[in-house]
Amino acid sequence: MISKTKRAWKPLKNVLTTKKYFIIFLFIAFTFFSISILSKNFKTIINLSKKLSLTESFSFIISLYKGGIVSNSPHSTIILVTISILLGALVSLMFFKIDSNKSIKGSLTKSGTVGAFLGVATPVCAPCGIGLLSLVGLGSVLAFLPYKGTELGVLSIGLLYYSLVSVGNDIDDCKSCKIEINKNKKK
């Protein structure tokens, strides 16, 4: 797996040094992180945004980020940041692969989709139960797991990592992807 990881790193680095794909990476990572941190306060944000000025709303949202990070356990925050980064990188690589091949292959997204779903479904804060599972009434099920849902976060990281390595190696093997990378380097 180490040699596959090393091989996947080069295409990842090349793709993320392209402005378009780096912006996709940042957007996806930040959006996932934001939804996970701010989801328990969406109604409050909407209600207060009508009453507060733009500056006050911005300050309030920043304080929600700080509070969301501080209220989570350190391992939950690390898992959330890791999932956000891996998901952003994976989506960027998938967009690159689609752009360079102009087709979507189902094998690209299977484990990445499962990893992303587990990342979204698993609440960052098990006591709060915020995540997709809680929206369908299954948030408290995580309390019965030995590590209160942390194992699903770790599983999500593993699946996203595996997907990232797989897609990176696919790009490294693909002739049209290498042409696209070289074309982007010349710009």
C-alpha positions as CSV (number, residue, x, y, z in Angstrom):
1,M,0.0,0.0,0.0
2,I,2.9,2.3,0.7
3,S,4.1,2.1,-3.0
4,K,0.6,2.8,-4.2
5,T,0.3,5.8,-1.8
6,K,3.6,7.2,-3.1
7,R,2.5,6.7,-6.7
8,A,-0.9,8.4,-6.0
9,W,0.8,11.4,-4.4
10,K,2.3,12.7,-7.6
11,P,-1.0,13.0,-9.5
12,L,-2.6,14.5,-6.4
13,K,0.1,17.1,-6.1
14,N,-0.1,17.9,-9.8
15,V,-3.9,18.2,-9.8
16,L,-4.0,20.4,-6.7
17,T,-1.4,22.8,-8.0
18,T,-3.8,23.7,-10.8
19,K,-5.9,26.7,-9.7
20,K,-9.3,25.2,-10.9
21,Y,-8.9,22.0,-8.9
22,F,-7.4,23.6,-5.9
23,I,-10.5,25.9,-5.7
24,I,-12.7,22.8,-6.0
25,F,-10.6,21.2,-3.2
26,L,-11.0,24.2,-0.9
27,F,-14.7,24.6,-1.7
28,I,-15.6,21.0,-1.0
29,A,-13.4,20.8,2.2
30,F,-14.7,24.0,3.6
31,T,-18.3,23.3,2.7
32,F,-18.2,19.8,4.3
33,F,-16.5,21.2,7.4
34,S,-19.0,24.1,7.6
35,I,-22.0,21.9,7.3
36,S,-20.7,19.6,10.0
37,I,-19.9,22.5,12.4
38,L,-22.8,24.7,11.7
39,S,-25.6,22.2,11.1
40,K,-26.9,22.2,14.6
41,N,-27.4,26.0,14.4
42,F,-29.0,26.5,11.0
43,K,-32.3,27.7,12.3
44,T,-30.6,30.1,14.7
45,I,-28.4,31.4,11.9
46,I,-31.4,32.0,9.6
47,N,-33.5,33.7,12.3
48,L,-30.7,35.9,13.5
49,S,-29.4,36.8,10.0
50,K,-32.7,38.6,9.5
51,K,-32.2,40.7,12.6
52,L,-28.5,41.4,12.5
53,S,-26.4,43.5,10.2
54,L,-24.0,41.8,7.8
55,T,-21.0,42.5,10.1
56,E,-22.9,41.2,13.2
57,S,-24.0,38.1,11.2
58,F,-20.4,37.4,10.1
59,S,-19.2,37.8,13.7
60,F,-21.9,35.5,14.9
61,I,-21.0,32.8,12.4
62,I,-17.3,33.0,13.2
63,S,-18.2,32.6,16.9
64,L,-20.3,29.5,16.0
65,Y,-17.3,28.0,14.2
66,K,-15.1,28.7,17.3
67,G,-17.7,27.3,19.6
68,G,-18.3,24.2,17.4
69,I,-14.6,23.4,17.3
70,V,-14.0,24.0,21.0
71,S,-17.1,22.0,22.1
72,N,-16.0,19.0,20.2
73,S,-13.4,16.6,21.6
74,P,-10.0,16.9,20.0
75,H,-10.3,13.5,18.2
76,S,-13.7,14.5,16.8
77,T,-12.2,17.7,15.4
78,I,-9.2,15.8,13.9
79,I,-11.5,13.3,12.3
80,L,-13.7,16.1,10.9
81,V,-10.8,18.0,9.5
82,T,-9.2,14.8,8.0
83,I,-12.5,13.8,6.4
84,S,-13.0,17.3,5.0
85,I,-9.5,17.4,3.5
86,L,-9.7,13.9,2.1
87,L,-13.2,14.5,0.6
88,G,-12.0,17.8,-1.0
89,A,-8.9,16.1,-2.5
90,L,-11.0,13.1,-3.7
91,V,-13.6,15.3,-5.4
92,S,-10.9,17.4,-7.0
93,L,-9.2,14.3,-8.4
94,M,-12.5,12.9,-9.6
95,F,-13.3,16.2,-11.4
96,F,-9.9,16.1,-13.0
97,K,-10.4,12.5,-14.1
98,I,-13.8,13.3,-15.5
99,D,-12.5,16.4,-17.3
100,S,-9.5,14.5,-18.8
101,N,-11.6,11.5,-19.9
102,K,-14.9,13.3,-20.5
103,S,-16.7,10.3,-19.0
104,I,-17.6,9.0,-15.6
105,K,-16.5,5.6,-14.5
106,G,-18.5,4.0,-11.7
107,S,-15.5,2.4,-10.2
108,L,-14.1,5.8,-9.3
109,T,-16.7,6.7,-6.8
110,K,-17.8,3.5,-5.0
111,S,-15.7,3.6,-1.9
112,G,-15.4,7.3,-2.0
113,T,-19.1,7.7,-2.0
114,V,-19.5,5.3,0.9
115,G,-16.7,7.1,2.8
116,A,-18.3,10.5,2.1
117,F,-21.7,9.2,3.2
118,L,-20.3,7.8,6.4
119,G,-18.5,11.1,7.1
120,V,-21.7,13.1,6.6
121,A,-23.9,10.5,8.4
122,T,-21.7,10.3,11.5
123,P,-22.1,13.2,13.8
124,V,-18.9,14.9,14.9
125,C,-20.3,15.2,18.4
126,A,-21.9,11.9,19.5
127,P,-23.9,13.5,22.4
128,C,-25.4,16.1,20.1
129,G,-26.2,13.4,17.5
130,I,-25.9,15.9,14.6
131,G,-25.5,14.2,11.2
132,L,-27.7,12.6,8.6
133,L,-28.3,9.6,10.9
134,S,-30.0,11.9,13.4
135,L,-32.2,13.4,10.7
136,V,-33.7,10.0,10.1
137,G,-33.9,9.3,13.8
138,L,-30.9,7.0,14.1
139,G,-28.5,9.4,15.8
140,S,-28.8,7.7,19.2
141,V,-27.8,4.4,17.7
142,L,-24.2,5.6,17.7
143,A,-24.3,5.8,21.5
144,F,-24.5,2.0,21.6
145,L,-21.2,1.6,19.6
146,P,-18.1,1.0,21.8
147,Y,-16.5,4.3,20.8
148,K,-19.7,6.3,20.4
149,G,-19.5,6.6,16.6
150,T,-15.8,7.4,16.4
151,E,-15.2,4.1,14.6
152,L,-17.5,5.2,11.8
153,G,-15.4,8.3,11.4
154,V,-12.2,6.3,11.3
155,L,-13.9,3.9,8.8
156,S,-14.8,6.9,6.7
157,I,-11.2,8.2,6.7
158,G,-10.0,4.7,5.6
159,L,-12.5,4.5,2.8
160,L,-11.7,8.1,1.6
161,Y,-8.0,7.4,1.8
162,Y,-8.4,4.2,-0.2
163,S,-10.5,6.0,-2.8
164,L,-7.9,8.8,-3.0
165,V,-5.1,6.3,-3.6
166,S,-7.2,4.4,-6.1
167,V,-8.1,7.5,-8.1
168,G,-4.5,8.8,-7.9
169,N,-3.2,5.6,-9.3
170,D,-5.8,5.6,-12.0
171,I,-4.7,9.0,-13.0
172,D,-1.0,7.9,-12.9
173,D,-1.9,5.0,-15.2
174,C,-4.1,7.0,-17.6
175,K,-2.4,8.4,-20.7
176,S,-5.1,11.1,-21.3
177,C,-4.8,12.2,-17.7
178,K,-1.0,12.6,-18.1
179,I,-1.5,14.7,-21.2
180,E,-4.0,16.9,-19.3
181,I,-1.5,17.3,-16.4
182,N,1.2,18.3,-18.8
183,K,-1.1,20.7,-20.5
184,N,-2.0,22.3,-17.2
185,K,1.7,22.6,-16.2
186,K,2.4,24.6,-19.4
187,K,-0.2,27.2,-18.6
